[in-house]
C-alpha cells in the first residue's frame, strides 16, 4: 500500500490553505525542433533566505524557489535543466536547479523544487 496519493493530497491541501500558490508557465526546450513548449502550472514561489544560501553553491541571492506539487507537473515531463525556463510573475527565468529527489515518499514524487534566476 502506497501513501504517496495521501501525501500528494495533503500537500495540495496545505498549499490551498496557505493560498501561496501562483500560476507559472513551464517552458521546456525541445533540442530537435529547437523550440519551447509552454505548459501552465502552479507553484508555491518564495525567495531563498540568506541563511539557506551556501557560498559557492548554485543558488545565489535573488534566486526564487518554486515548489510544484506532483499533481501540477505534466505527465511525462522530463527533468528540467538550464535549457528550460519557468515564467514566474510574468518574468521569464532560467532553471538553475530541478530537484525531484528531496520530496519523495517511498519513491513516489510528492513535489518538485525548482530554483530559477532572472535572465
N, C-alpha and C positions, 0 to 999 in steps of 0.2 A: 504494500500500500504506500503510495507516494503522498507526501504532504505538500508537494510543490503547488498544486492548484489552490490549496488553502492559503499558502504563503503569498501567492500572487494576488489572490482576492484580498487578503489582509493588507498587502502593500497598496493596492488600489484604493481601499477604503481609507487608509491613513492619508494618502495623498489627497483624496477628495475632501476629507475633513479639514485638512490644513489649508486647502484652497490655493496652494502654491504652484500647481502645475500650469504650464503655459503651452501654447501652440508653438511648435517648432517645425522646421522642414528638414528632412534628411536628404542631402544631395549626394547621391552615390555615383562615382565615376565609373564609366564602362571603358576600359582601356582599348577594346577592339573598335568600338564605334567612336571613341574619343568624345563622348557626350556624358551629360549628367542626367540621372533620373531623379526627379524630386518627388518625395513622399511626405505628406503631412503626418505629424505625430504629436505627442505631448511629452513634456518632461518637467521635473522639478529643477529649476535653474537657480544656482547660487554662485556667489564669488568664493574663490578659495580664500581661506583665512590665512593671514601671515604666518601664524604658528604651524600651519599644516604644510607650508612650502619648505622643502629641503633644498638648501643651496646646491646648485649643480644638477638638480633633477630636471626633468622635462617641464614641470609645472612652474610657471612664472607668475609674479604679481600681475593682476589684471585678467588672468585666465578665468573662465567660467566652468563650473561643474554642472553637467546635465545628467540627471538620473532618470532613465527611461524605463518604465515598467515593461516587463516582458509582454504584457497584453497590448502595448503600444509600439512594439517592434514588428515591422512587416515580416511575414513568413518568408523564410528563405534568405533573409538579409545576411550577407557575409559580414565578417568583422570589418569595421571601418578603419581606414588608415589616413595618412597625410594627404592622399589624393582627394579625399572626400571632404564635404563641407556640411555644416549644420547652420541653418538660419535661425538666429535667436533674436527676438525683439526687433525683427526687420533687418538685422545685420548679418551678413554672410561671414561665417567664422570657419577657420581651418580646424580640422580634427587633429589634436596633438596626441591624445591617448584614448583608446577604446578598451574598456575593461569589462569582460563578461565572466570573469572568474570569481571576483570578490563577492558577488551577490547571487550565489547559487545555494540551493538546498538539496542535498542528496543528488547532486549532478544536474538538477533542473534549474534553468535560468529563471530568476525572480525579477531581476532588473539589470540593465547595463549602465555603466557610468562612462560618460564621455567628458574629456577635458578639451575645451575649444578656446581658440585665440583669434582675436580680430585680425583681419587682413590689412 
